[in-house]
């Protein structure tokens, strides 16, 4: 009987990452790497509490996943949301915020590629990006800059490691229903109307819809897809409205 493959999801203790981890657990064992100590009643999901930007902690997550089955899928979901502008923050502060988000993806990609190569194994990486990589909203310069770099990393890694059977893709998310959004919504009664206007589909996205797209890109069904950034945004990038105009 073939051994079931395993996955690592970074930043998966809550929010979209947690839904991705739960969804992937139906396919194979999952290790969640997060700064928070997560817990699950599902024995298919295990946790490594650590720094996602730490190579040592990322390797520990890879090794733990390998104990449950061949590690073949890695999801770089972890991100830091903190705004800083050129007019209000120092260059060092902005650069640090960009590096923080970018390093989360670089360390994850590096760990996954090294693991796949060490085991002479094909594998798949999915980086979680944002519509802001192409169409930033005001006040999110470090985040938008880092996500644009992560999309560049996605393409470059796909080109470098395609010959080894390693695929690298990204999902660029529109607005998704999370606790963070609910907090915003509670303070802005017009939020639902704005979201409907920004997305041609007319509603906010659901974390499960993101998880299903991630699973597809990790799966053999996407065997000929690499180096792509898949919008999972209800058409927001295609419409391209300015959030402040609605």
C-alpha positions, -999 to +999 in steps of 0.1 A: +000+000+000+014+034-009+022+058+019+001+089+021+020+121+013+022+148+040+021+186+040+034+217+059+013+248+063+029+279+078+009+304+097-018+277+100-029+280+136-058+303+128-076+321+100-071+311+063-041+290+072-061+269+096-088+262+071-062+252+046-046+228+071-080+213+079-088+209+042-055+193+034-058+169+063-085+150+044-058+143+018-028+135+040-011+143+074-004+180+080+021+199+101+013+234+110+042+258+117+031+289+136+043+313+163+010+304+182+006+270+199-022+255+180-043+225+190-066+201+171-086+171+180-078+158+145-048+134+149-039+141+113-028+177+122+003+183+143+019+216+154+053+230+156+054+262+176+082+284+163+094+312+141+083+307+106+112+328+094+137+305+113+153+279+091+158+257+121+121+257+130+111+252+093+134+222+091+118+208+123+084+211+107+096+193+075+111+165+096+079+160+116+058+159+085+082+133+070+075+110+099+039+107+089+045+103+052+066+116+023+065+154+024+054+166-010+035+198-004+044+231+013+021+261+018+036+295+027+006+312+043+022+331+072+022+369+069+025+400+090+000+429+086+014+462+097+013+494+077+040+520+073+043+548+048+072+566+031+059+599+047+054+586+082+080+559+088+117+555+085+133+537+055+147+511+079+113+504+094+097+500+060+125+478+048+123+456+079+086+451+074+091+441+037+119+417+047+098+402+074+070+392+051+094+382+023+116+361+046+086+340+056+082+328+020+119+325+013+126+303+043+096+282+035+106+278-002+142+271+007+133+244+033+108+227+010+132+227-020+161+214+001+138+187+015+125+176-019+161+175-034+175+156-004+148+129-009+151+130-047+114+137-047+090+158-068+071+183-047+048+213-049+049+247-031+021+272-029+028+308-018-002+328-005-001+363-022-026+391-025-044+412-051-023+440-036+008+426-053-006+441-085-031+467-072-021+481-038-045+499-015-034+530+002-015+525+035-002+490+028+031+497+011+053+472+029+028+444+026+021+451-011+058+453-019+065+420-001+037+403-019+050+415-053+084+401-044+068+368-033+052+365-067+086+371-083+101+344-060+073+321-072+082+325-108+120+323-103+118+292-081+095+275-106+120+281-134+150+270-113+135+238-100+111+226-126+137+202-140+137+185-105+100+180-106+094+208-081+064+231-089+060+265-074+028+285-077+009+312-058-027+322-050-034+359-051-063+365-027-090+391-028-109+399+004-117+368+024-140+364+054-116+362+085-117+374+121-096+403+109-123+413+084-150+408+109-132+433+132-131+458+104-167+451+095-179+458+130-164+493+129-174+501+093-211+494+085-205+500+048-180+472+046-202+446+030-214+471+003-179+481-005-167+445-007-196+436-030-187+465-053-150+456-054-156+420-064-176+412-096-189+381-080-206+404-055-194+390-022-165+383+000-145+351-005-146+322+020-115+306+035-127+272+022-126+285-014-090+294-009-082+260+006-097+243-024-076+263-048-044+255-028-053+218-027-057+219-065-023+235-071-006+210-048-023+180-065-014+159-095-043+176-113-021+206-116+010+186-127+016+209-157+010+242-138+040+260-124+052+295-120+017+309-121-001+333-098-037+322-096-062+350-087-086+337-060-103+370-057-139+369-072-127+390-101-113+419-080-081+422-099-099+421-132-122+449-122-095+470-106-116+495-087-101+518-061-114+508-027-117+545-017-139+551-047-167+528-035 
